[in-house]
Amino acid sequence: MTAHSMRPLRAKPKTGSRLHVIWLLLATQPPLSLAYLLTVRQHWLPPRFSVAVVLAALPVVAGALAVCAAVAKSGGKRAPVVAAVVVALVELVWAVLVAAMVGFALALQSG
């Protein structure tokens, strides 16, 4: 082995693993929000806006990661990243609807 053949290794961000994290964040929000709404409807848990805010943070973080991944990709396929941003926006709309449903549940509780 010569000194010329030993090049320093540079770590490149793996966009594939970043996409897995993005899709994992996007996949967890709808079932968790539905489960929370069902437990509120069954009166197992009290309605709280804090839960809706935490659930709304998941697509926000996923969208931010997707935008960072889109900026980091200079070439190649951007379709999965753009799809993740679109899904994140749809889930943000769903999060607003969940917050509205929690608001209605709080209004019903207060009489």
N, C-alpha and C positions, 0 to 999 in steps of 0.2 A: 504494500500500500504506500503510495507516495503522498506527499503533502498536497499535491495538485488534485488528487482524486477525493480528498476529504473536504467536502463543501459543507458549510453550515446549513442545518435544516431550518426551514422557515415554516412556522405553523400557519396554515391557511384556515380561515373559518369554514367549517363544513356547513354549507347551506342545506344539505340534505338533513342533517340532524336538527338544524334550526327549523326547517319546515315540519319535522316531526313534532317539535315542541309547540309550534304554532297550531298545528292541527289538533294536538292534544288539548291545548287551552280552548280551542273552539269547540271541540267535541264534548267538553264537560259542562259547559254552561246551560244548554237547553235541558238536559235531564235533571240537573241539580235545581234549576229554577222550577221545573214542573213538579219535582218532588216537594220543594218548599211550598209551592202554591197548594198542592194537595194536602199537605200536613196542616196548613193554615185553614183550609176549608173544613177539615175534619176536627178542628179545634185541638190539635195535638201540640201545636206551637203558636205563640202569639204573633200577630203580624208586626214586623219591624222593617223600617226602611234600610237599616244597616245591612241586612242580608241581601236586599236588592242591590245595594251599592257595591257590595263585595262581588256579587255575581256579575254586575255590569263591568267590573274591573277586568274580568277575564278576557272579553273580546277587545277591550281597549289595549291591554298588554299584547295580545296576539296581533292586533292591527299595527301597533308600533313596531313589533318585531318583524312583521311582514314588510312594512315600509323600509325598515333598515336593510332587510334582505334584498329588496328590490333595488335599493340604492347601491348596495355592495356588488350586485351582479352587473358587470359591465356588458356582458353578452350572454348569449345562450337563451334558455327557455325562462321566460318570466311569467308564463301562464299560471303555474301553481301559486306563485306569489300574488298575482293579481286576483286569482280566485279566492285566496285566503283573505285579502283585503275586502272583497265584496261580501264574503260570508261574515266577516267581522262587523261590517256595517249593518247587515241584516240582523245579526245578533244584538247589536246595540239598540235597534228598533224594538226587538223583543224585550230587551232589558227595560226599556221605557214603559212598555206595556205591563211588564211584571210590577214595576214600581206603581203604576196606576192601579193595578189590581190590589196591591198591598194597601194603597191609599183608600180604596173603596172598603176594604176589610176593616181598616182602622175607623173609617166613618161609621160603618155598621156597628162596631163595638161601642163607639161613644154614644150611640143612640140618636 
